[in-house]
Amino acid sequence: MTQNRIVQYVLDSFHELGKVVWPTKNRAINICVLVVSFVLISAFAVAGIDYLFHAGYAYLLTLAQN
């Protein structure tokens, strides 16, 4: 019984994959460029915030030593 359900699941999965509308090559490239750009912008934003927090913390440490 379980094997029959697994086989049916696999068959249904392949049937559903036939219904998928795959993107064209140009659309896939555009999406990839968009994702990479967003990741780079996010990484630079996080790095900038990290730098500001580090600079602020270092400044507070110098104030505490004086």
N, C-alpha and C positions, 0 to 999 in steps of 0.2 A: 504494500500500500504506500509506504513512504517513498520507495523508488519511483513509483508511478507519478507521485506528486512532484518529485524533483524533475523528472523528465518533462512533465507538463509545464513546470516553471521555466525551464530552459527554452522550450519551444515558444512559450508566450513571450519570453524576453527577446528572442530573435525576431518574432513577429512585430513587437513594438519598435525594435530598432529599424525596421523597414519603414516605419511611419515618421521617423525623425527627419526634419529638414536640416540638412547639414549646410553650414555656411560656405560661401564661395571662397576661393583662395584669397582674393583681395579683401573680403570682409574679415577673414581670419587674421590676415596681416594687420589690418587696421585695429582690430580688437587687441591684438598682441602689443602693438605699439602704444595703444592707450593704456593698457595695464602696466607695461614697463615704465611709461612716463609717470603714471600715478605712483608707482612704487618708489621711483627715484625722488619725486617731489616729497613724498611722505618721509623718506629716509633723511633727506636734507632738512626737513622741518624738525624731525625728532633730534637730529644731530645738533641743530641750532639751539633748540630748547635745552638740550643736555649741556651744551657749551655755556649757555647763559646761567644755568643752575650751578655749574662747576665754578664759573667766574664769581658768582655771588657767594658761594660757599667759601671760596678762597679769600674773598674780601672780608667776610665775616671772621674768618680765622685770623687774618692780620689785625683786625680791630680787637679781637680778644687777646692777642699777644701784647698789645700796647697798653 
